[in-house]
Amino acid sequence: MLTFRETARRVVEEGILPSMTHQRISQLHLKDPENFPEVQKIGRANVVDWKKARPYFVAHAQKAAARDRRRRTKPESESE
């Protein structure tokens, strides 16, 4: 079980995303409750099971990369 802060550090350390903060993880937890892995409270800290959280962040990174690729791609009419 990892805190949101440690989860953010691992996401970056394992190269899943170039940057991540514990605040962003909190946002994802609140905005995506259906898909975000189960969160438990230990004292004041929110914790997640890394084995369940890692696949979520990999999928999140793939979606973000696809969005970025679409933004950077010029429409065919502009490429000429």
N, CA, C and O atoms as a GROMACS GRO file, in nm:
protein
  320
    1MET      N    1   0.085  -0.117   0.000
    1MET     CA    2   0.000   0.000   0.000
    1MET      C    3   0.090   0.124   0.000
    1MET      O    4   0.183   0.136   0.080
    2LEU      N    5   0.059   0.215  -0.091
    2LEU     CA    6   0.139   0.336  -0.105
    2LEU      C    7   0.052   0.460  -0.086
    2LEU      O    8  -0.064   0.463  -0.126
    3THR      N    9   0.111   0.562  -0.025
    3THR     CA   10   0.042   0.691  -0.017
    3THR      C   11   0.036   0.753  -0.155
    3THR      O   12   0.107   0.710  -0.246
    4PHE      N   13  -0.048   0.853  -0.170
    4PHE     CA   14  -0.057   0.921  -0.300
    4PHE      C   15   0.078   0.984  -0.336
    4PHE      O   16   0.116   0.986  -0.453
    5ARG      N   17   0.149   1.036  -0.237
    5ARG     CA   18   0.280   1.098  -0.263
    5ARG      C   19   0.379   0.994  -0.317
    5ARG      O   20   0.451   1.021  -0.413
    6GLU      N   21   0.383   0.877  -0.254
    6GLU     CA   22   0.474   0.771  -0.298
    6GLU      C   23   0.429   0.715  -0.434
    6GLU      O   24   0.513   0.679  -0.516
    7THR      N   25   0.300   0.708  -0.456
    7THR     CA   26   0.248   0.662  -0.585
    7THR      C   27   0.294   0.756  -0.696
    7THR      O   28   0.337   0.710  -0.802
    8ALA      N   29   0.285   0.886  -0.672
    8ALA     CA   30   0.329   0.985  -0.771
    8ALA      C   31   0.478   0.967  -0.802
    8ALA      O   32   0.520   0.973  -0.917
    9ARG      N   33   0.557   0.946  -0.697
    9ARG     CA   34   0.701   0.925  -0.717
    9ARG      C   35   0.727   0.801  -0.802
    9ARG      O   36   0.813   0.804  -0.890
   10ARG      N   37   0.654   0.694  -0.777
   10ARG     CA   38   0.674   0.570  -0.854
   10ARG      C   39   0.631   0.585  -0.999
   10ARG      O   40   0.696   0.531  -1.089
   11VAL      N   41   0.523   0.657  -1.022
   11VAL     CA   42   0.476   0.678  -1.160
   11VAL      C   43   0.587   0.744  -1.242
   11VAL      O   44   0.610   0.706  -1.357
   12VAL      N   45   0.655   0.841  -1.184
   12VAL     CA   46   0.764   0.910  -1.254
   12VAL      C   47   0.888   0.820  -1.260
   12VAL      O   48   0.951   0.808  -1.365
   13GLU      N   49   0.923   0.757  -1.148
   13GLU     CA   50   1.043   0.673  -1.141
   13GLU      C   51   1.038   0.558  -1.242
   13GLU      O   52   1.140   0.524  -1.301
   14GLU      N   53   0.920   0.500  -1.262
   14GLU     CA   54   0.907   0.387  -1.354
   14GLU      C   55   0.885   0.432  -1.498
   14GLU      O   56   0.870   0.350  -1.588
   15GLY      N   57   0.885   0.564  -1.520
   15GLY     CA   58   0.874   0.617  -1.655
   15GLY      C   59   0.735   0.607  -1.715
   15GLY      O   60   0.719   0.614  -1.837
   16ILE      N   61   0.634   0.591  -1.632
   16ILE     CA   62   0.497   0.581  -1.682
   16ILE      C   63   0.453   0.716  -1.737
   16ILE      O   64   0.396   0.724  -1.845
   17LEU      N   65   0.480   0.822  -1.662
   17LEU     CA   66   0.453   0.959  -1.704
   17LEU      C   67   0.573   1.045  -1.669
   17LEU      O   68   0.645   1.013  -1.575
   18PRO      N   69   0.597   1.153  -1.743
   18PRO     CA   70   0.714   1.237  -1.713
   18PRO      C   71   0.700   1.315  -1.583
   18PRO      O   72   0.800   1.352  -1.521
   19SER      N   73   0.576   1.342  -1.541
   19SER     CA   74   0.556   1.411  -1.414
   19SER      C   75   0.423   1.369  -1.353
   19SER      O   76   0.329   1.336  -1.424
   20MET      N   77   0.418   1.372  -1.221
   20MET     CA   78   0.295   1.338  -1.149
   20MET      C   79   0.311   1.393  -1.008
   20MET      O   80   0.419   1.387  -0.950
   21THR      N   81   0.201   1.446  -0.954
   21THR     CA   82   0.202   1.495  -0.816
   21THR      C   83   0.094   1.424  -0.737
   21THR      O   84   0.000   1.367  -0.794
   22HIS      N   85   0.108   1.428  -0.605
   22HIS     CA   86   0.003   1.367  -0.523
   22HIS      C   87  -0.128   1.443  -0.536
   22HIS      O   88  -0.235   1.386  -0.518
   23GLN      N   89  -0.120   1.574  -0.567
   23GLN     CA   90  -0.242   1.651  -0.588
   23GLN      C   91  -0.316   1.602  -0.713
   23GLN      O   92  -0.439   1.592  -0.712
   24ARG      N   93  -0.242   1.573  -0.819
   24ARG     CA   94  -0.304   1.523  -0.942
   24ARG      C   95  -0.368   1.387  -0.918
   24ARG      O   96  -0.474   1.357  -0.972
   25ILE      N   97  -0.303   1.303  -0.837
   25ILE     CA   98  -0.361   1.173  -0.805
   25ILE      C   99  -0.491   1.192  -0.729
   25ILE      O  100  -0.588   1.120  -0.753
   26SER      N  101  -0.495   1.288  -0.637
   26SER     CA  102  -0.620   1.318  -0.565
   26SER      C  103  -0.729   1.361  -0.663
   26SER      O  104  -0.844   1.319  -0.649
   27GLN      N  105  -0.693   1.444  -0.761
   27GLN     CA  106  -0.791   1.487  -0.861
   27GLN      C  107  -0.844   1.368  -0.941
   27GLN      O  108  -0.964   1.355  -0.962
   28LEU      N  109  -0.754   1.282  -0.985
   28LEU     CA  110  -0.796   1.165  -1.062
   28LEU      C  111  -0.888   1.076  -0.979
   28LEU      O  112  -0.987   1.023  -1.030
   29HIS      N  113  -0.856   1.059  -0.851
   29HIS     CA  114  -0.938   0.979  -0.761
   29HIS      C  115  -1.080   1.036  -0.751
   29HIS      O  116  -1.177   0.961  -0.750
   30LEU      N  117  -1.091   1.168  -0.743
   30LEU     CA  118  -1.222   1.232  -0.730
   30LEU      C  119  -1.298   1.238  -0.862
   30LEU      O  120  -1.421   1.224  -0.864
   31LYS      N  121  -1.227   1.258  -0.973
   31LYS     CA  122  -1.292   1.276  -1.103
   31LYS      C  123  -1.319   1.144  -1.176
   31LYS      O  124  -1.401   1.141  -1.268
   32ASP      N  125  -1.253   1.038  -1.139
   32ASP     CA  126  -1.266   0.910  -1.209
   32ASP      C  127  -1.292   0.796  -1.110
   32ASP      O  128  -1.217   0.698  -1.108
   33PRO      N  129  -1.397   0.807  -1.027
   33PRO     CA  130  -1.416   0.707  -0.921
   33PRO      C  131  -1.448   0.567  -0.973
   33PRO      O  132  -1.421   0.468  -0.904
   34GLU      N  133  -1.505   0.555  -1.095
   34GLU     CA  134  -1.538   0.423  -1.148
   34GLU      C  135  -1.414   0.343  -1.184
   34GLU      O  136  -1.413   0.221  -1.168
   35ASN      N  137  -1.311   0.410  -1.233
   35ASN     CA  138  -1.192   0.341  -1.282
   35ASN      C  139  -1.074   0.344  -1.185
   35ASN      O  140  -0.989   0.255  -1.188
   36PHE      N  141  -1.068   0.446  -1.100
   36PHE     CA  142  -0.954   0.460  -1.009
   36PHE      C  143  -0.953   0.343  -0.910
   36PHE      O  144  -1.059   0.303  -0.861
   37PRO      N  145  -0.835   0.289  -0.881
   37PRO     CA  146  -0.828   0.175  -0.787
   37PRO      C  147  -0.879   0.214  -0.649
   37PRO      O  148  -0.881   0.332  -0.612
   38GLU      N  149  -0.920   0.114  -0.574
   38GLU     CA  150  -0.975   0.137  -0.440
   38GLU      C  151  -0.877   0.213  -0.352
   38GLU      O  152  -0.758   0.182  -0.348
   39VAL      N  153  -0.929   0.314  -0.283
   39VAL     CA  154  -0.848   0.396  -0.193
   39VAL      C  155  -0.889   0.365  -0.050
   39VAL      O  156  -1.007   0.356  -0.018
   40GLN      N  157  -0.789   0.349   0.036
   40GLN     CA  158  -0.814   0.328   0.178
   40GLN      C  159  -0.754   0.444   0.255
   40GLN      O  160  -0.660   0.508   0.208
   41LYS      N  161  -0.809   0.471   0.371
   41LYS     CA  162  -0.757   0.575   0.460
   41LYS      C  163  -0.675   0.509   0.569
   41LYS      O  164  -0.721   0.415   0.634
   42ILE      N  165  -0.555   0.557   0.588
   42ILE     CA  166  -0.473   0.515   0.702
   42ILE      C  167  -0.432   0.643   0.772
   42ILE      O  168  -0.348   0.718   0.722
   43GLY      N  169  -0.491   0.668   0.887
   43GLY     CA  170  -0.472   0.797   0.952
   43GLY      C  171  -0.531   0.905   0.864
   43GLY      O  172  -0.648   0.899   0.828
   44ARG      N  173  -0.449   1.004   0.830
   44ARG     CA  174  -0.495   1.110   0.740
   44ARG      C  175  -0.456   1.084   0.595
   44ARG      O  176  -0.495   1.159   0.506
   45ALA      N  177  -0.381   0.979   0.572
   45ALA     CA  178  -0.329   0.952   0.437
   45ALA      C  179  -0.423   0.861   0.357
   45ALA      O  180  -0.483   0.768   0.411
   46ASN      N  181  -0.433   0.891   0.227
   46ASN     CA  182  -0.500   0.802   0.133
   46ASN      C  183  -0.394   0.709   0.076
   46ASN      O  184  -0.285   0.753   0.040
   47VAL      N  185  -0.428   0.580   0.069
   47VAL     CA  186  -0.332   0.483   0.016
   47VAL      C  187  -0.400   0.394  -0.089
   47VAL      O  188  -0.520   0.371  -0.085
   48VAL      N  189  -0.319   0.346  -0.183
   48VAL     CA  190  -0.365   0.254  -0.287
   48VAL      C  191  -0.269   0.137  -0.296
   48VAL      O  192  -0.152   0.147  -0.258
   49ASP      N  193  -0.320   0.026  -0.346
   49ASP     CA  194  -0.238  -0.091  -0.373
   49ASP      C  195  -0.168  -0.068  -0.507
   49ASP      O  196  -0.234  -0.052  -0.609
   50TRP      N  197  -0.035  -0.065  -0.507
   50TRP     CA  198   0.040  -0.034  -0.628
   50TRP      C  199   0.013  -0.136  -0.738
   50TRP      O  200   0.012  -0.100  -0.856
   51LYS      N  201  -0.008  -0.262  -0.703
   51LYS     CA  202  -0.035  -0.364  -0.804
   51LYS      C  203  -0.162  -0.335  -0.882
   51LYS      O  204  -0.174  -0.371  -0.999
   52LYS      N  205  -0.258  -0.269  -0.818
   52LYS     CA  206  -0.383  -0.231  -0.885
   52LYS      C  207  -0.372  -0.092  -0.947
   52LYS      O  208  -0.436  -0.065  -1.048
   53ALA      N  209  -0.292  -0.005  -0.887
   53ALA     CA  210  -0.281   0.133  -0.935
   53ALA      C  211  -0.194   0.143  -1.059
   53ALA      O  212  -0.222   0.226  -1.146
   54ARG      N  213  -0.091   0.063  -1.070
   54ARG     CA  214   0.001   0.074  -1.184
   54ARG      C  215  -0.069   0.059  -1.318
   54ARG      O  216  -0.047   0.142  -1.407
   55PRO      N  217  -0.155  -0.044  -1.337
   55PRO     CA  218  -0.225  -0.055  -1.466
   55PRO      C  219  -0.315   0.067  -1.495
   55PRO      O  220  -0.330   0.106  -1.610
   56TYR      N  221  -0.373   0.125  -1.391
   56TYR     CA  222  -0.456   0.245  -1.410
   56TYR      C  223  -0.371   0.359  -1.466
   56TYR      O  224  -0.412   0.426  -1.560
   57PHE      N  225  -0.253   0.382  -1.408
   57PHE     CA  226  -0.168   0.492  -1.453
   57PHE      C  227  -0.108   0.466  -1.590
   57PHE      O  228  -0.086   0.561  -1.666
   58VAL      N  229  -0.080   0.341  -1.623
   58VAL     CA  230  -0.032   0.308  -1.757
   58VAL      C  231  -0.141   0.342  -1.859
   58VAL      O  232  -0.113   0.402  -1.963
   59ALA      N  233  -0.265   0.304  -1.831
   59ALA     CA  234  -0.377   0.335  -1.922
   59ALA      C  235  -0.399   0.486  -1.930
   59ALA      O  236  -0.427   0.539  -2.038
   60HIS      N  237  -0.386   0.554  -1.817
   60HIS     CA  238  -0.401   0.700  -1.816
   60HIS      C  239  -0.293   0.766  -1.903
   60HIS      O  240  -0.321   0.860  -1.977
   61ALA      N  241  -0.171   0.716  -1.894
   61ALA     CA  242  -0.060   0.771  -1.974
   61ALA      C  243  -0.085   0.748  -2.122
   61ALA      O  244  -0.057   0.836  -2.204
   62GLN      N  245  -0.138   0.632  -2.158
   62GLN     CA  246  -0.166   0.603  -2.299
   62GLN      C  247  -0.274   0.697  -2.352
   62GLN      O  248  -0.264   0.745  -2.465
   63LYS      N  249  -0.378   0.723  -2.272
   63LYS     CA  250  -0.484   0.817  -2.315
   63LYS      C  251  -0.427   0.957  -2.330
   63LYS      O  252  -0.460   1.027  -2.426
   64ALA      N  253  -0.342   0.998  -2.237
   64ALA     CA  254  -0.282   1.132  -2.243
   64ALA      C  255  -0.192   1.145  -2.366
   64ALA      O  256  -0.190   1.249  -2.431
   65ALA      N  257  -0.117   1.041  -2.398
   65ALA     CA  258  -0.030   1.044  -2.515
   65ALA      C  259  -0.111   1.054  -2.643
   65ALA      O  260  -0.073   1.124  -2.736
   66ALA      N  261  -0.222   0.984  -2.648
   66ALA     CA  262  -0.308   0.990  -2.766
   66ALA      C  263  -0.367   1.130  -2.783
   66ALA      O  264  -0.374   1.182  -2.894
   67ARG      N  265  -0.408   1.192  -2.673
   67ARG     CA  266  -0.461   1.329  -2.680
   67ARG      C  267  -0.353   1.424  -2.728
   67ARG      O  268  -0.380   1.511  -2.811
   68ASP      N  269  -0.233   1.410  -2.678
   68ASP     CA  270  -0.122   1.498  -2.715
   68ASP      C  271  -0.086   1.480  -2.862
   68ASP      O  272  -0.060   1.578  -2.932
   69ARG      N  273  -0.086   1.358  -2.908
   69ARG     CA  274  -0.055   1.328  -3.048
   69ARG      C  275  -0.158   1.395  -3.139
   69ARG      O  276  -0.122   1.450  -3.243
   70ARG      N  277  -0.284   1.391  -3.101
   70ARG     CA  278  -0.388   1.454  -3.182
   70ARG      C  279  -0.371   1.605  -3.185
   70ARG      O  280  -0.393   1.668  -3.288
   71ARG      N  281  -0.331   1.664  -3.074
   71ARG     CA  282  -0.311   1.808  -3.069
   71ARG      C  283  -0.194   1.852  -3.156
   71ARG      O  284  -0.198   1.959  -3.216
   72ARG      N  285  -0.091   1.770  -3.164
   72ARG     CA  286   0.029   1.807  -3.239
   72ARG      C  287   0.018   1.777  -3.387
   72ARG      O  288   0.095   1.831  -3.467
   73THR      N  289  -0.075   1.693  -3.424
   73THR     CA  290  -0.091   1.656  -3.565
   73THR      C  291  -0.170   1.765  -3.636
   73THR      O  292  -0.279   1.803  -3.592
   74LYS      N  293  -0.113   1.815  -3.746
   74LYS     CA  294  -0.182   1.917  -3.824
   74LYS      C  295  -0.287   1.849  -3.912
   74LYS      O  296  -0.264   1.740  -3.963
   75PRO      N  297  -0.402   1.913  -3.930
   75PRO     CA  298  -0.498   1.859  -4.025
   75PRO      C  299  -0.437   1.854  -4.164
   75PRO      O  300  -0.349   1.934  -4.196
   76GLU      N  301  -0.482   1.761  -4.245
   76GLU     CA  302  -0.422   1.741  -4.379
   76GLU      C  303  -0.427   1.869  -4.464
   76GLU      O  304  -0.337   1.892  -4.545
   77SER      N  305  -0.528   1.951  -4.446
   77SER     CA  306  -0.540   2.073  -4.526
   77SER      C  307  -0.429   2.173  -4.492
   77SER      O  308  -0.392   2.254  -4.577
   78GLU      N  309  -0.376   2.167  -4.370
   78GLU     CA  310  -0.269   2.259  -4.330
   78GLU      C  311  -0.131   2.206  -4.364
   78GLU      O  312  -0.036   2.284  -4.369
   79SER      N  313  -0.116   2.079  -4.389
   79SER     CA  314   0.016   2.021  -4.409
   79SER      C  315   0.076   2.056  -4.545
   79SER      O  316   0.197   2.039  -4.565
   80GLU      N  317  -0.003   2.105  -4.637
   80GLU     CA  318   0.053   2.138  -4.769
   80GLU      C  319   0.078   2.285  -4.784
   80GLU      O  320   0.124   2.330  -4.888
   0.00000   0.00000   0.00000
